[in-house]
């Protein structure tokens, strides 16, 4: 594609060289640059692309986009200076892949908790309705019965280049819809700039990622950016900031909730260890539903999913018909079946709010004791460790504090910070750094009616220790130990 065409939505501060050249590809990784590629220098937390310009040119870059002052003498390479290379990357990628978000129903889901579950529930309902739907998020990039040829780089919301490539591939493979998790980090780093969202969803807000955003106000403001980019907002009216989102956003809204007078509500909620039953109310329609996934937050996630499908124009009667077809998401409230008949649930809960809601749900469905195995990730928001220790200590009968992904931190120190919260509430606990041994101990003390909660990693099949990623899967460990 012609470089001049790629730059049509970009405010260029300076151009040196020819922009009437053909660009065969784009990369922000100098190692992936090939002949006649465009190299975009973006700044990460550990690596600055500006440091790799010479390598990119050596590998064949025909043009380079920078935001810093850069001097090089290669007259055959075009140099373009912009204010913000991440924003430029998003705009250029959007054009390179043919503005894919304008050719597909794009749904973005933001909030502290529930993003993954809502995205998969929406996918299940839309596919039951006969619409091919792709998913982008924590668990990867999925399209039913199709392999997506884009490597997963970022944990949840892909960098703009990968995101636009994924959307293009979804379209080329027949997808009508794309449902994606939109993180505060993704919004902060402009990964979804130039995306044309049909629907934006807000699930909830509770403390998280303060190591990145500094304050809850900053964190909230990043989340709210999504509703400047979408046509319809689907918002949890039970959350404290819902009204602020509605007041400050130009889009039309569909609201949902349990405790407030929202557009879509749930009532008469009842739980078992494996199901939740409730009544959905929308306008003059009231329908009883039963889903094979327990928990009050399951109800919230289903209400959000209903709101998305209504926003996409599907009749409420059809939506409610397909809700019971939703499936459990791997690593989210996953009940591990085993021949020993032990009650074990694995969940991704890794924030104070998510862990609290998980344990409250567990209390509702458990006749016996609750044993909780959990830890906190290293090199992440330290402020939540003590709070999670307090919450787990209050709501569990016994806790085993262990390692999560310690990364470059000493796992013993992380555990001690969690222990500070445990000590305040005088809870019963022990510390076992080795996660496998912690799970083994939790299983060994489990009575017939007790429930073991293993929280924090969900479907992750690795542990990050130092800079090394080691294979580790909570579910695999449980299944192996229980035969």
N, C-alpha and C positions, 0 to 999 in steps of 0.2 A: 504494500500500500504506500502511496505517496506520503512523504513526511509532512508536506504542507497540509494535506488533508487531516493527518493525525493531530496536528496542532491547532485545528480550527476552534476548539473550545478552551484553549490554553492562553493565558496572559503571559506572553514572553517578554522578559525584561531586556534581553540581549540575544542576538543571533549572529554567530560568526560562521560563515561558510554557506554552502548550498542546501536549501531545504526542498528543492525540487528533485529529490532522489527517492528511490524505491526502498522501502523498509520491509524486510522479509520476516522479522520477528522482534519481540521485545523481551528484555530481561532486566531485573535489578540485581542479578547474581552474575558477576563477571565470569564465573566458571561455565555458565550456560550460554554465553555470547558466542554467536557464529557469524560468518561473513554477512555483511549488510544488515546486522541487527542494530536496534536502538538500545543503548544502555542508559537506564535511569538510576541516578545516584540517590538512594533513600537512606535515611539514618535510622538504625535500629537501636536497641538498648545496649548492644555490645559491639556492633559493627557499623561502620560508616562507609557507604558505597563510594564516596568521594576518594577514599584511599585506594580504590581498585580501578581507577580510570585507565592507567597504563596497561594493566592486565586485560581489560575489556577491549582496548584498541588493538592490542597484540592478537586477541582472539577473533578480530574481524569487525568490531563495532564501526558502523558508518556514521553514527551520530551519538552524542552524549548529552544528557540533560542534567543540569546541576542547579543547586540553590546557593552554594558557596562560591566565593571568588576563586576561579580556577584559571590557570594559564598553561596552555600547551601549544606546541608549534607545529603540530601535524595538520597541514592545510587540507589534507584529503578527508578529514573528519570534521563534521559539523558540530559546533558547540552551541547549546541553547541554555540560557539562564532563566530560571523562573523563581518566583517567591517561595513556592512550596512544592517539592518534588513528589511528595506522596499524593497531593491533589492532582498534580500533572499526570502521575502514573494512572490514577483512576480514570481521568478524562481520555487519555490516549488509549488505554486498554478498552474502554467502552467503544470508541470509534473503531479500533482494530478488529474487534469481534462483532461489529455490525449492530451496536446498541441493542444487545439481546434482551435487556430488561423491558424494553418497549414491545417485545414480541411474545411475552409470556406473562402469565399472572404471577407476580412476585409478591410473596408474603414474608415479612420480616418480623421476628419475635424477639423482644427484648425484655429484660427484667432480671432480678437476681437469681430466682429459682424457677424451674418449670419449663424453660425454653426447649430443651430436648424433647420432653414428653409431649408438649403441645405440637411441636413440629411433626412428630410421628403420628399423633392422633389425627391431625389434619390430613396428613398423607393417607392414612388408612381410610378415612371417610371419603376423600376425593377419589381414591382408587376404587372403593366400593361403588361409587357413582359412575365409574367407567372412565375417569380422567387420569391419564398418565401424569405422575407427579414426582418430581425430584426433591431430595432433601439435602441440605448443606448444614453441617454443624459439628458438634463435639465428636460424634461417632463416625464422621467422615462424609463422603459425598455418595449418595445412593440414588439409583433409578432402577425400578423393578426390572429384574432379568437383564440388566445392561451393566457393563463394566464402564466406569468413567475413567478416561485416560488422563487424569490430572492428579499429580501427586499431592497428598495432603501435607501442607507446610505449617500453617498456623493451627493452634489447638482447636479453635471454634470457627471464628469468622475469617475466611481466607483473605490473603492480600488481594488488592483490587485486580491484579493481573490474573491470578488463578480464578477469582470469582467470576470475572467476565468470561473466561474460557469455559468454566463449568456451565454457566448459563447457556452459552452458545452450544455446548455439547448436548445439554438437556433438550434444547429446541431441535437440533439436528436429529435426535433420536426419538422425536415425537411427543415430548412432554408438553402438556398444556399449562402446568403449574410448577412453580419452584417455591419451596418453603425453607427458609433459612433462619438460623439463630444469628441475631445481631447483638454482639457484645458491646459493652461500654468502651472497651479497648479498640474494637473495630471501628466504632464511631469516632473515637478520639483520633485514631490514626488514619481516618479518611478512606477506609477500605470500601465503604459503600457509597462514596460520593459518585454522582452521575447514575445511581440506580433509581429506577422509576418503580417505586413500590405501589402495588394496588392496595395492600393491606399492611398496617403496622399493628403489632400486638404488644400490650404492656401487661405483664403478669403480676409483678410485685417489686418492692424495693426494700432491701434490708442491708446492713453493713457488709461490704465486701470490696475487694480491690482498692482499699484505701492506700495501699502502698503505691498504687499508680496515680490515683486521683487526689489524694491528700485529704479531702473532706467529703462528707456525704452530699453537700451542696454541689460540688463539682461532679460527683458520681451521678447524681440525679440529672444534672443538666446534660450530661452526655447521653443518657437514656432518652431524654426528651427530644433530642435531635431527630430521632427516627420519625417523629410525627410532623416534622416539617417536610418530609420526603414522601409521604404517602397520601392516598386519596381518602382512605377510610381507616380510622383507628378503632381497635377493639381493646377496651380498657377494663381492668378489674376495679370496679367502683368501690370495693371494700378497702382498697389500699389508700393510705393517707395522701398520696400525691396525685391520685387520679383526677381530682377536680382541677388541680393546677395544670396538668397535662391538657385537659380539655379546654381550659380557659386560654392557654397560650399557643394553641395549635390551630392551623387553618383548616384542617381536614374535618370530614363528617365523622361522628362517633357512634359506635354500638357499645353499650356497656353490659357488663355481667357482674354477678355477685351472689352472695348467700345472705349477707346480713344487711344489705341495703336495697333500696327500691330501684334496681337496675332494669335494663331492657330484657335481659335473660337472667333468670334466677333459678336456684335450686332449693327445694324444701323436702321435708320428710326423709332426711338422710339416715341410713342405717348401714352398719358394717358387719362383715364377718372377716375371718383371717384371709380370705381370698377374694372377696367381692365387696362392692359398694352398691347400694340401691338408693335411688332418690327420684324426686319428681322434678322435671324441667318445666318451667313456666315461661312462655313467650307470647305476649299479647293475649289472645283468648284461648291459646292452646296450652294444655297441661298434660304431660305424658310421663308415665313411670318408666324408668330405665334401670337396668342392672348391668354392671360391667365387671369383668373378672379381674379387677385391679382394686385393692383396698385403699382407703384413706380419704380424708377430707380434701387434701390438695389434688387428689385425682378428680374430684368433682370440679374444683376450680379449673383444672386443665381441660376438662371436657367442655365446660361452659365457654372457655376461650376458643376452643376448636369449633364449637357450634357457631359462635359469633363470626369467625373467619369464613366459614362456609356460607353463612347468610350474606356476608359482605361480598362474596364472590357470585351471589345470585342464585344459589341453590335453595329450593323450597324447603321450609322448615320441616314439613312432614317427611321429606326424603332424608334430610340430615338426621332426624331422630331415628329413622328406620336403620340408618347405617352406623349409628354410634355404638351399638353392642358389638360391632365387628372390629373395634379397635383392639390392638394387641399390646401386650406388655413390651416395654422398651428394655432392651438388654441393660442390666446394671441399674435399672430404676425400679425400686420396689420388687426386686426379683427374688421370688421364693425358690430356694434351691431344693429340688426334689432329691430324695435320698432313701435308700433302703432301710436306714436306721430310724426313720420317722422323726428325725430331729427337725425342729422348727427354726429355719435359718433364712434371714432376708439380707440380701446385698443391695446397697443403695449408694448413689453418688454423693449424698448429702455431705457437703464440705464447707458449709457456712453455718453460723450460729442459728439462723432462722430455719434453714432446711433441716438441720439436725433436730432442732426442737420440734418441728412439725412431724418429722419422722417418728420420734419417740412418743409424742402424744398419740399419734395414730396407732403405734404399737401397743400402747396401754389400752386403747379401745378394743383391740382384737385379741388380747392375750389374757388367759386365765392365770398363768403362772408368773414367774419372774422374768424381767428383761435384763439380759446381759449385753453390754455394748462394747464392741471393739472398734476403736477409731484412733486417728492421729490428725496432724495438720501438716500441710505442705511446707517445705523449706523455701526460702527466698520469696516468700509471699507475705501478705498482710499479717503481721505479727499480732495486731490488736485483737484479732478474733480468737486467739488460742485460749486465753483465760476465760473468755465468755463461753466458748464451747465446752470447756471443762466444767464450768458451773452448770450449764444447761444439761449436759449429759449426766452429771452427778446427781442433779435433782430428779431427773426423769427416769433414770435407770436404777435397778436394784444392785447392779454390780458393773463396774467398768474395767476394761483393760486398755490402758493407753499404750499405743504402739507407734511405729513409723508409718508415714504415708509416703510421700515423695520428698525425702529430706534435701535433695539437691546438694548444694554446697554447704549447708548448715549441719552442725553436729546434731544428730537425731536425739541424743540424750538431752540436749539443751531445749529442743522443741518440746519434748515430753515434759520437762520440768516446768515450762511455761504453761502448759495445759494443766499440770498438777496444781499450780497456784490457784486455779479456779475450783478444782476439786476440793482442795483443803478448806476453802471458804465455806462451802456448803456441807462439809463434814460427810462426804460420800464414801462409799466402800469401793476401793479400787486397788489395782496393782499396775506395775509398769513392766512391759516386756518389749524391748526394742525390736527384736526380730518379729516381723509381722506374721510369718507362718507359725511360729511358736505361740504368738498371741491368739491366733485363730484356733490353734489346737487346744490351748487352755480353755478358751471360751466354749468349745464343743464339749470338753471333758466335764465341765461343771453344769451342763445343761440338763434339767429335768424334763420329763415327758411333756409337761404343759408349758415349759419355759420357751422363750424366744431369744435367739441370738441375732443381734443386729450388727452387721459388719459394714461400717460407713466410711465414705470418703473417696473411694476409688471406682466404685461401680463396675463398669465393663472394661476399665483399663486393664491391659494385659502386660503391664510393665511397672517397674519402680525405678525412679531416677535417683541414683546415689552418686554424688559428685557430679561429674559430667557424663556418667555412664548410664545407659538405659538397660536395665536387667529385666528379663522376662519374669513376670509375677502376675498371677490372676487369682483374685479372691475366690471366685467360683471354682476354679480348677483345684485349689487347695482344699476347699470344703469337700468337693466330690471325691478327691483322693483320700482324704482322712476318714471319710465316712464309707468308703468302699462303693 
